Structure formats: C-alpha cells, structure tokens
C-alpha cells in the first residue's frame, strides 16, 4: 500500500501531492499550488512525470481524486489558478492534463458571507483596479513608510478575495464538484473521519464554525467603517482585517491510511489547531498526538506556534515549506521543536537548501530593520530597531551547526529541484 507525501518547491508557499492506494490502483491528492512562478517550473513538470509513470495516453487526463486549496492566501492558491487557467484554455481542444474528481475550497466570500465586489469596491475606486490584484499604484499618496506597509499588506488580503472568487469561477467552468463531502457547503471541522477513497480517510480539524462566525462579524464591522471613511482610503485600510485573518480559516486535515497518519496544517495558527484537536477528542488529557508526518504550519513562522504545539503534537517527519521569504522558517520555531523532542528520533525536511534560505532570511531581516529605523526616526515607531543581522545569532546554518543531533535525527535539504522529494510512510512510491 502507498501512502507518500510528495513535497514540491513552492518558494514562500505550499505545494504538496499526496499519493495513496496501490501500484495497480494509485490515487492522488493535490494540496495547494504555491505562489507565482511555482506551477510552470515545479508543479506542472511533476504532474507530467506522474502521468508518464502511470503510462497514460495523450488523450487520457490524470485522475486527481481531490484538489484541496487550504485557504486563499496567494502563496497557496496562485499555482492552482495557473493550473485551472490552463485547463479552461484547453477546453474543447487539447486533451486536459488532469481531471479533478472532488474539489475542497472555502472561498473568502463564502467564509464571511459577503459578495467580493462589495468587499473590494472601495479599494478599487480609491487605488485603482490593480489594487484588487494586490498592487499599489506608484503615485499613491501615503503619509509614511508605515502607511505604505499597511496598505500593501491589506491589498494582499484583497487580492486573496479576488483570487478565491476567480478560482470558484474556474472550478464551475471545469465542472469540479465543490466540497461534495460537505453537501457543497463550507469545509468545516468534523468529529468523524471522512472516507476520501478506498483505504484513505480525512478528519477535518479546522476551521471551526465559531472562528468563521467571528470573521464574519469582523467583516460586517469593517464594511460599516468603510462607509464612514469613504474619503480616507488609509483610514479604511486601517479598519480592514489583519493580513493573518485568512489563515484562521485554513483547512487542517489529519490523513490516515494503512495505520499511518499525516497531519496537514496549511497556515493555521497553532493554538487553533490544538483547540480543534481537543474539540475532536484527538488529544485527550496530557497525552500528545503522535503522527508519522507533520506539515509545520505557516512555513515555520514563530508567530504561529508555541512550545506547547510541539509538545502536544509529535511526529517522525516534520516538513518546513519556505525559502526564507518573510524570514521563514524561523530559528525560534526550530528551537521549540528541538527543545520539545530532546533526543527522540525525527527527521526535518526543508524545501530549499539552508544557505539559500538564510540568504532570503537575511534580506528580509535587513528590509524589516530599515522600516523600523525609518519609523523610529519619524516618531511613528515605539520599538527600538532590531540589531544588524548576525550569521552566528540569526542564521539557520549556525543553528544547525550548534546542534549535536541524537541518533535517528536527520536534516534533509531539497537541493535538486528536478528530482522528486517523496516521504514514503508505507511502500515506496518509486517515481
């Protein structure tokens, strides 16, 4: 029996393929597609490889048992939009690359119960049509570097709203069956395991209904403030949601096959994940949940986890997807993991080489430092700017160099992006 996670390079995002079934009857699940510049160089070639391994004819589409978009952040959804754009363009002509049997996706407008045009109308009128795609016009009049950062962060959320709505439209054109296990409604926490295919089941740990209700309430309040600040775009944006809010609606699943378990967490917050596990009675008392593989939430951001997370959920394999953009994966997160596990055996999988991750982390550190200095100088920043980047104190290279790995502990770096990085939990996938 096959139960393998195929980890693709996805820059700052996620792109995963879950293989299951048998060599005679293989199954495939596609989870997220990464941001821009991931589909063509990394995801599409892997799909072509899988087609060849299955010896499909040119006219035969590759069956995808489930396509799941964990949430509507650009670094998860953009590659899937590139895929659906290709599929819609080929309708009635070139044989499709693949065929999706089930599609899990909570679009932003469904999550908060609002029309995306209603949510984006004010920003479009004030910053132009490009703002809905997350772009700020060069001539936008902003008061400070802090305002600039605020606007750009929130425009990314607006872009997510538009992208989610566009994906829903593509899926309809392609006849993807939307959330069939949930009667076409939102994918929400379920205390019962769902049968996805023969021998494979998913337990949805999040999002939980109270979280989505809280998001809807917050958006209702935002829309009211938008009307009050119609002539002040910066004030309207300041009243808008935190850019982390889409992560609160991230789909989190526990996948099980052949007695093995994978825990796929999207960008969900660690405390919300633990709350979902406890609500579903997957964690009882002080006994931690052990899984064979954990996709660490939000690319290893220390803002999303605490020591309790790694103490409450243990794994044999930890997957960190991130190339250093936005500082992820962070040293603090890795330290929490090693502190929690001690000398227990486990393996870490990094989607990029450590040196490449550190280069991007250093760049992000210096950009953040420059913003902090600017805020301090103009009186808008209360905190002291961070110190200069120190390879010894801040790099992953020095962190790992300072460790003495216990027996059974191993660090994997994906250095060859042409070769698949597959984590086999049962029989070897072999391609």
C-alpha positions in Angstrom: 0.0 0.0 0.0 1.2 3.5 -0.9 0.9 6.5 1.5 3.5 9.1 0.5 3.9 12.9 0.6 5.4 14.5 -2.4 6.9 17.8 -1.4 7.4 20.4 -4.1 9.5 23.6 -4.0 7.0 26.4 -3.7 9.1 29.5 -2.8 7.4 31.0 0.3 4.3 28.8 -0.1 3.0 25.2 0.0 2.7 22.7 -2.8 2.1 19.1 -1.9 1.0 15.9 -3.6 -0.4 13.0 -1.5 0.0 9.6 -3.1 -2.1 6.7 -1.9 -3.6 3.4 -2.9 -1.6 0.6 -4.7 0.6 0.4 -7.7 -2.2 -1.2 -9.6 -4.8 1.4 -8.4 -2.9 4.6 -7.5 -4.6 7.6 -6.1 -3.5 11.3 -6.0 -4.5 14.3 -4.0 -3.1 17.8 -4.8 -2.9 20.3 -1.9 -2.1 23.9 -2.7 -0.1 25.2 -5.6 2.3 27.8 -4.2 2.6 31.5 -5.3 3.6 32.9 -8.7 6.4 31.1 -10.5 5.7 27.7 -9.0 3.2 26.0 -11.3 5.3 26.0 -14.5 8.8 25.2 -13.1 7.8 22.9 -10.2 4.2 21.6 -10.2 3.4 21.0 -13.8 6.6 19.0 -14.6 5.8 16.8 -11.6 2.3 16.2 -12.9 3.8 15.2 -16.3 6.2 12.8 -14.5 3.3 11.1 -12.7 1.4 10.8 -16.0 4.4 9.1 -17.6 4.8 6.8 -14.6 1.2 5.7 -14.9 1.7 5.3 -18.7 -1.3 7.4 -19.6 -2.0 8.1 -23.3 -2.0 11.7 -24.5 -5.8 11.8 -24.6 -6.1 10.4 -21.0 -6.3 13.0 -18.2 -4.5 12.2 -14.9 -7.2 11.5 -12.3 -6.9 13.7 -9.2 -9.1 12.3 -6.5 -9.1 15.5 -4.5 -7.8 19.0 -5.2 -7.7 20.9 -1.9 -6.9 24.6 -1.5 -6.2 25.1 2.2 -7.0 28.8 2.2 -7.0 31.8 -0.1 -3.5 33.3 0.5 -1.6 34.0 -2.7 1.3 31.6 -1.7 -1.2 28.7 -1.7 -3.7 29.5 -4.3 -1.8 31.1 -7.2 -0.3 27.9 -8.6 -3.8 26.3 -8.6 -5.1 29.3 -10.5 -2.4 28.8 -13.1 -3.4 25.2 -13.4 -7.1 26.0 -13.8 -6.3 28.7 -16.3 -4.5 26.1 -18.5 -7.3 23.6 -18.1 -10.0 26.1 -19.1 -8.0 27.3 -22.0 -7.7 23.7 -23.3 -11.5 23.0 -23.1 -12.8 21.7 -26.4 -9.3 21.4 -27.8 -6.1 19.9 -26.3 -6.7 16.9 -24.0 -6.7 18.1 -20.4 -3.6 17.5 -18.3 -5.7 16.2 -15.4 -9.3 15.6 -14.2 -10.4 16.7 -10.7 -12.9 14.4 -9.1 -13.5 16.4 -5.9 -12.6 20.0 -5.1 -12.3 21.4 -1.5 -12.2 25.1 -1.3 -13.6 27.7 1.0 -13.6 30.9 -1.0 -13.4 34.1 1.0 -16.8 35.3 0.1 -18.3 32.1 1.3 -16.3 32.2 4.6 -17.6 35.7 5.5 -20.9 35.6 3.7 -20.2 38.7 1.5 -20.0 39.4 -2.2 -16.4 40.0 -3.1 -17.4 43.1 -5.2 -18.8 44.6 -2.0 -15.6 44.0 -0.2 -13.3 45.3 -2.9 -15.3 48.2 -4.3 -14.0 50.9 -2.0 -10.3 49.9 -2.6 -10.8 49.7 -6.3 -12.3 53.2 -6.5 -9.5 54.6 -4.3 -6.4 52.7 -5.5 -7.5 51.5 -9.0 -8.3 48.1 -10.5 -4.7 46.8 -9.9 -5.3 47.1 -6.2 -7.6 44.1 -6.3 -4.6 42.1 -7.5 -2.5 43.2 -4.6 -0.6 46.0 -6.4 -0.3 49.6 -5.1 -0.1 52.3 -7.8 3.3 54.1 -7.9 1.6 57.5 -7.5 -0.4 56.5 -4.4 -0.2 59.3 -1.8 0.7 57.8 1.5 1.8 59.5 4.7 4.7 57.3 5.8 6.6 54.0 5.4 4.3 52.5 8.0 1.2 53.5 6.0 2.8 52.1 2.9 3.4 48.7 4.6 -0.2 48.7 6.0 -1.6 49.4 2.6 0.5 46.7 0.8 -0.3 44.1 3.5 -4.0 44.7 3.2 -4.0 44.8 -0.5 -2.6 41.3 -0.4 -5.7 40.3 1.5 -7.9 41.9 -1.1 -6.0 40.0 -3.8 -6.9 36.8 -1.9 -10.6 37.7 -2.0 -10.4 38.2 -5.8 -8.3 35.1 -6.4 -10.6 32.9 -4.4 -13.6 34.1 -6.3 -11.8 33.6 -9.6 -10.9 30.0 -8.6 -14.5 29.3 -7.8 -15.4 30.5 -11.3 -12.8 28.4 -13.0 -13.9 25.3 -11.0 -17.5 25.8 -12.2 -16.4 26.0 -15.8 -14.4 22.8 -15.4 -17.3 21.0 -13.6 -15.2 20.4 -10.4 -17.6 19.0 -7.7 -17.3 21.5 -4.9 -17.0 20.3 -1.3 -19.2 17.2 -2.1 -18.5 15.6 1.3 -20.0 18.8 2.9 -23.0 19.0 0.6 -21.4 21.8 -1.3 -21.1 24.0 1.7 -18.1 25.1 3.7 -15.4 22.6 4.7 -15.6 22.7 8.5 -14.3 20.7 11.4 -15.8 17.3 11.6 -15.5 14.9 14.6 -16.0 11.9 12.2 -13.4 10.7 9.7 -14.5 11.1 6.1 -13.8 8.4 3.5 -12.0 10.1 0.7 -11.2 6.9 -1.3 -10.7 3.2 -0.6 -8.3 2.9 2.4 -7.9 6.7 2.8 -9.7 8.9 5.3 -9.5 12.5 6.3 -10.5 14.0 9.7 -11.1 17.8 9.3 -9.6 19.5 12.3 -10.3 23.1 11.2 -11.6 25.6 10.6 -14.1 25.6 13.3 -17.5 27.2 12.9 -17.1 29.8 15.8 -13.9 31.1 14.1 -15.7 31.7 10.8 -18.6 33.4 12.6 -16.1 35.7 14.3 -14.6 36.5 10.9 -18.0 37.4 9.5 -18.7 39.7 12.4 -15.4 41.4 12.0 -16.1 42.0 8.3 -19.5 43.4 9.0 -17.9 45.9 11.3 -15.2 46.7 8.6 -17.8 47.4 6.0 -19.5 49.9 8.3 -16.2 51.7 8.9 -15.5 51.7 5.2 -18.6 53.8 4.7 -17.5 56.2 7.5 -14.1 56.5 5.9 -15.1 56.7 2.2 -13.0 59.8 1.6 -10.0 58.5 3.5 -8.5 55.3 1.9 -5.8 54.9 4.5 -8.3 55.0 7.4 -10.4 52.5 5.5 -7.5 50.2 5.2 -6.5 50.6 8.8 -10.0 49.4 9.7 -9.6 46.4 7.5 -8.7 42.9 8.6 -5.3 41.8 9.9 -3.5 40.1 7.0 -3.3 36.9 9.0 -7.1 36.5 9.1 -7.3 34.3 6.0 -5.0 31.8 7.9 -7.7 31.4 10.6 -9.9 29.8 8.0 -7.2 27.4 6.8 -8.4 23.8 6.2 -6.5 21.4 8.5 -6.7 17.7 7.9 -5.5 14.5 9.6 -5.0 12.0 6.7 -4.9 8.3 7.6 -4.1 5.2 5.6 -2.7 1.8 6.4 -2.2 2.7 10.1 -0.1 5.7 9.2 -1.1 9.4 9.7 -0.1 12.7 8.1 -1.2 16.0 9.7 -1.5 18.8 7.1 -2.0 22.2 8.7 -1.9 24.8 6.0 -1.2 28.2 7.6 -3.4 27.7 10.6 -2.4 29.1 14.0 -1.0 26.6 16.4 -3.5 27.4 19.2 -6.4 27.0 16.8 -5.0 23.6 15.7 -4.8 22.4 19.3 -8.3 23.7 20.0 -9.6 21.7 17.0 -7.8 18.5 18.1 -9.2 18.8 21.6 -12.7 19.5 20.3 -12.5 16.4 18.1 -11.1 14.4 21.1 -7.9 13.6 19.1 -6.0 14.9 22.1 -7.2 13.7 25.4 -5.7 14.8 28.7 -2.0 15.3 28.7 -1.3 12.6 26.1 0.2 14.1 22.9 -1.0 13.2 19.4 1.7 11.3 17.5 1.6 11.4 13.7 4.0 10.0 11.2 4.3 13.3 9.4 3.5 16.9 10.3 3.5 19.7 7.8 4.6 22.5 10.1 2.0 25.4 9.9 2.7 28.7 8.2 6.2 27.7 6.8 7.7 27.6 10.3 6.7 31.1 11.4 7.3 31.5 15.1 4.2 33.7 15.3 2.0 30.6 14.6 3.3 28.2 17.1 4.4 28.0 20.8 6.3 25.3 22.7 3.0 23.7 23.6 2.3 23.0 19.9 5.4 20.7 19.5 4.8 19.2 23.0 1.2 18.3 22.1 1.8 17.1 18.5 4.9 14.9 17.9 6.0 13.4 14.5 8.6 11.2 12.8 8.8 13.7 9.9 8.5 17.5 10.0 8.0 19.3 6.7 9.0 23.0 6.6 8.0 24.6 3.3 9.6 28.0 2.8 12.6 29.6 1.1 13.4 32.3 3.6 11.0 35.0 2.4 9.3 36.7 5.3 12.0 35.1 7.5 10.5 31.6 7.3 11.3 29.0 8.5 12.5 30.8 11.7 15.2 29.7 14.1 12.8 30.2 17.1 10.4 27.6 15.6 13.2 25.1 15.1 14.5 25.6 18.6 11.0 25.0 20.0 10.9 21.7 18.1 14.3 20.5 19.3 13.6 21.6 22.9 10.3 19.7 22.8 11.6 16.5 21.3 15.0 16.3 23.0 16.9 13.1 21.9 13.9 11.4 20.3 14.4 10.4 16.7 12.8 12.5 14.0 13.6 14.0 10.6 13.3 17.5 9.3 12.6 18.2 5.6 13.4 21.7 4.2 12.1 22.6 0.8 15.3 24.7 0.0 19.0 24.4 0.8 19.9 26.1 4.2 22.3 28.5 2.5 19.5 29.7 0.1 17.0 30.0 2.9 19.5 32.1 5.0 20.2 34.4 2.1 16.5 35.3 1.8 16.1 35.5 5.6 19.0 38.0 5.8 17.4 40.1 3.1 14.0 40.1 4.9 15.8 41.0 8.2 17.5 44.0 6.7 14.4 45.2 5.0 12.4 45.0 8.2 15.3 46.7 10.0 15.2 49.6 7.5 11.5 50.1 8.1 11.9 50.0 11.8 14.7 52.6 11.7 12.5 54.8 9.5 9.6 54.6 11.9 11.9 55.4 14.8 13.3 58.4 13.0 9.9 59.9 12.1 8.4 59.1 15.5 5.9 56.5 14.4 7.7 53.5 15.8 7.8 52.8 19.6 10.2 49.8 19.5 13.9 50.0 19.0 15.0 48.8 15.6 16.4 45.3 15.5 20.2 44.8 15.6 22.3 44.1 12.5 22.0 40.6 11.1 24.4 38.3 12.7 25.2 34.9 11.0 26.1 33.4 14.4 22.9 34.6 16.1 20.4 34.6 13.3 21.2 32.1 10.6 19.9 28.6 10.3 23.3 27.4 9.3 24.8 28.4 12.7 21.7 27.0 14.5 22.1 23.5 12.9 25.9 23.7 13.3 25.5 24.2 17.0 23.4 21.1 17.4 24.5 17.7 18.3 21.9 15.5 16.5 20.8 12.5 18.5 20.6 9.0 17.0 17.8 9.0 14.4 17.7 12.7 14.0 18.3 13.9 10.4 18.0 17.2 8.3 17.0 16.9 4.7 17.5 19.8 2.3 15.9 19.7 -1.1 18.8 20.8 -3.3 17.8 19.2 -6.6 14.5 20.7 -7.7 14.3 18.3 -10.7 14.2 15.1 -8.5 11.0 14.5 -6.5 11.3 14.7 -2.7 8.9 12.0 -1.6 8.4 10.9 2.0 7.2 7.3 2.0 5.3 6.1 5.0 4.3 2.7 3.6 5.5 1.2 0.3 7.9 3.2 -1.8 6.2 5.3 -4.5 9.1 4.6 -6.8 8.7 7.6 -9.2 
